[in-house]
Amino acid sequence: MDGYELIQNEPKYWEFIRLVRNDPEIQKGFVEVVQITEEQQKNYMEKYNDNYFICLKDGEPVGYIGEIENDIRVAVIVKEQRKGVGRFMVREFMKLRPDSYAKMKHDNIASKRLFESCDFNFVDENDKFKYYKKQ
């Protein structure tokens, strides 16, 4: 997409990720709802920085995507949602991490639509989550 770029995460984006992750509107779709402190974020990112990528729009961060044990984490700032940013990130990310999959709560319709639009298919579910994988 024009104006979008997916880059490797680096320490200058750690606080951006934390603020997006802590946004109450965005947290609604996350598996785990917690408020992350600066110290928790620093410790987490020191361990997992290389698993995350930042989406820039005209040089400004608008979202992030990453994976832990192949489970994708993705979030887009509220004002940029429903503009194709998530789709762009997932498609680019899968070129880098093709074994990744999506785990989502049963009622997370936005994530279901996002991953299905990126050619992910339903593969399994349990009482808490649905799982999608690109075939």
Steps between C-alpha positions, in 0.01 A plus 500: 500500500623846420653679794526189720819326603563208736828534687681302769414614852758697695511657848368837384164329422463308827295775663279530189422128523425530873263793451315325217482176699360688802233688300162387643337498155772279354517271805144381435632265232802371689512159662644644822389840631766654724655841555869475417745720689808658341721260696298194392517619139876553516556150644268339244652684204856422609403137461266515196599813301604298194155337483326833434465734204365853476276633225586853396272725300695786348769439763266494804413180693136394455511137609706201599508128433698223658492143612583297807535127438346562153186659653440837329441823691374792293361844581425821308445841660130584512507789249662274236273198544289377207742650247690184407791545742440167675468317169823658376685398818371141501585446133851645537559320830407163353777540241742519795334252739297257284442250784309749712132453586217706648334425834193705586211514739176359361332842492787686329331563165755765393790254530304228324431735207861621491655155486243359258571796269867391508413143392509344845263210560337370816692196626390434858325633808458433868275648766704827505651554155478447126814431300569609143794414275603599152477191280 
